[in-house]
Amino acid sequence: MRVHWPVRLTHGAITLRPLRRRDEAEWARIRRRAGAWFKPWDSSRPADAVEPGLTFRQLVAQFSARARRGQMLPWAVEYTPSDTKRRLFVGQVTVTGITRGSACWAQIGYWIDPKWAGRGIIPTAVAMACDYCFTTLRLHRVEIAIRPENTNSLAVVRKLGFRYEGRRERYMHVDGDWRDHDMFVLTAEEVPEGVLARYERAKSVPSAG
């Protein structure tokens, strides 16, 4: 199996590029400024977890090693505002659990600095990631698990046409407890034109009323 990493993808003002150790300062600044925004949705560690916690640098090193083995795609999201023309680190899109063989699936997670939310950055970035999974990696299925209360994240999958598949009870440890998550899915045959092309086409259609 050929491993594709590092990978850089760009569409307009939005770029996906490998997460780097030098992103730590900006990552930490965003998290300090908007801690209340992230807290309800951030994964946490059960009290009886045996794995040690990781520093940001250790996390990047671990992610990069897994990416080189074809197991994940840890992307930073960069956005270039039209008024500055300077690329800014604004979030992450991470493809995990890449599985081959008879499954050919993966899972996608994402977050964005609330300063830049509502501009279509994350829907575009997730669409780019999906298209890469379907066309380059030749995966068949991508999943996104979202807490039912996370309206902002739910808006992303709805804009991209993900299909609701059901609720998984106490699915993941988030914000200090095991939380239910709703599962949203796309398969390759559902988006023959590509996720990004479909999203862009939907944006161009005038809304009724």
N, C-alpha and C positions, 0 to 999 in steps of 0.2 A: 504493500500500500504506500503510495506516495503521500508524504506529509507536506501540506502547504502552510508554512509559517517561517518568517513573519509575513503578515498580510496587511495591506493598506488599501482602503476603499474610499472613494470620494464621489459625492454627488452634490453639485452646487456648493453651498457654503458649509456642508457637513462632511466630516472626515472620520472614518474609523481607522485607528492605528494602534499598534500594540501598546498596552499599558506599560509604563516605564517606572523605574525606581525614582527618577527625578520628578515624577508627578506627585510625590508624597506631600510636598509643602502646599500645593494648591488643593489637593484632595483634603488635607487636614483643615485648610482655611474654609473651604466650603462646608465641611462637616461641623466646624465650630459655629459658623454663622447661622446655619440652618438645621441645627441639631433637632429641634422640635418637629421639623418637617419630616426628617428621616426616621426618627425613633420608632413610630408605630409599625414601620415596614421593614426594619433592619433585622436580619437573622441574628440569633443569639445562641448561646451555648447552654445546653442543659446542665444542671448542677452536678450531675454525675459524669460529665464528659471526661474522657481520659486523654484526648489529644491536647497538646499544649496550644495556647493561643499564639498567633503569629504576629510579628511586626509587619508594617506595610512592605518593607523591603523583602522580608521572608515570603510574604504572600505573593509579591510579584515574581520572585524567583521560582516559587512553586508553580504558579500559573504558567510561567514561560516554559518550564520543563514539561508540563503537561501538554502545552500547545505544540511543542516540538515532537511529542509522541502522538500527536493527532487526537488528543482526548478533549481539548477545549479550545476556545478562541477568546482570549481576554482582551477586549478592545477598550481603549479610551475613546470618548466622543469629543471631537473638536468642532467648534463652531466659529465661523468668520463673520462677524457683524459687518454690514455694508458700510458703516460709518468709520470703522477703524481699520479694516482689512488685516486685522491681526488674529491669528488662530488662537482660540481660547479653549482650555480644558473645561468642559461643562458637565461631564458625566461618564457613564460606562454602559456598554452593552457586552454581556458575557454569554457565550455559548458553552454549555457544559454537558456532561454525560453523553458525548458523541459515541454512538454505538453503531458498529457495522454488522455484517452478517445478515441474518434474516430480519433484523429490526430496522436498521438504518434510520435512527432517530437522534434527536438532541433536544435540549431544553435551553430556553433563553431567559435571561434576567436583565434588568436595566434600572438605571436611576438617572436623574438629572438635577443639576443645581436649580432650585426654584426660581432663581433670578432669570433663568432662560426658559422656564416652562411655558407652555402654551403657544410656542412658535413652530410647532411641527417638527422639532429637531429629533425627538425620540421616536415618533412614528416612522420618520424617514430612516433613521439609523437602524431600527429594528427591521424594517423592510429590506434594507441593504444586507443585513446579516442573514435574513431568511433566504434571499436570492442566492447568496454565496453558498449557503448550506445546500440548497436544492440543485444549483447548476454546477458548482465547482466540486463540492464534496459528494454530490449525488445522493444526498440523504432523501428519505421519503417523507419524514414526519418531523415537525417541530412543535414543541409544547411550551406553554407559558402558564405558570401557576401563580395565582393572584389571590390575596386575601379579599373576601367579599366586600369588605369595608373600604377598600382602596379605590376610590372613584377615579382618581387621576390615572392610575395604571389600567383600570378597566377601560377607560376611554381610548387608550392606545390600541388594545386588541380589537375594539369595536371599529375603530377607523381603518384597521388593516384587514378586517373581515375574518378574523379568527372565529372558529366554531366552538361554542360552549359544549363541553363534553361531560361535565358533572362536577360534583363536589367531593373532595378528599378530606375526610375528617382528621383533625389533629395531624396534619400532613408535615408541618415543618415547625421548628422552634424559632419563634419570632417575638421580639419584644418581651422576652422573659417567660414564654409559655408555649405549649404546643397549640398551633392555630390551624383552623380549617382553611383550605384554599380551594378556589374554583379553577378548574383546568380548561384551558383554551388551546385549540389545536388547528394546525394547517397541514395538509398533505400536498405533495408536489402536484398531483393531478388536479387539485382544486384551483391552482393558480398557474395555468399554462403560459400566461402572458408575463408572469413575474409579479411578485408582491409589490415592488416599488412602482412598476408601471400601472398596476391596478389602483394603487393609492393615489398616484398623481392624476390618473384619469378621473377618479371619484372627486378629487378636489376641484377639478375644472368644471364639473357639472353644477349649474346653478341650483341652489336649494329651492324647494317649492315654498310659495307664500311670500 
